[in-house]
Amino acid sequence: MARLAPAVLVAAVALAGCGADDGTGEETGAAGVEGVGIVRAGSTAQFANCRDWRDGSEADRYATIEDIRGQLTPQGAETAESDLSDEAAYELFQHACKEQYADKLRLYKLYARAQAFAPLTSEP
């Protein structure tokens, strides 16, 4: 029995570094990526949905917006600037995600469409 305890301890430490799901739908990896939703390849952008948005903190929500903006930025661009401000994206997600029927709506799809129309809706 005494020999089993160190083996269990080593296994627990090894699993702790592999990423964990804390039951909130947010999985964190070794890199400590922040944001709402499941982390895949160092990003939450692809899988974040409205349910994740509602469950996330304000800081995690803004981290998700930054992640989505970065993922939708062309590779040749020097910065991840967008015509859609972070505040406007936050308001968009708050409005679109307030009802439960929108639970599975992917945030990056909303963002991409809103970003495309942002130059037409912003004041010069």
HULIN-V490045 format. One line per field, one symbol per residue. psi: psi as a letter, one per 40 degrees, with the letter a starting at -180 (. if undefined). Layout:
BEGIN
psi: ???
END
This chain:
BEGIN
psi: ddddddddddddddddeeiiheeeehhiadefhiiiahhhfeieddehadddddeiiddddddddddddddehideidifiiehidddddddddddedideedehhddddddddddedddeii.
END
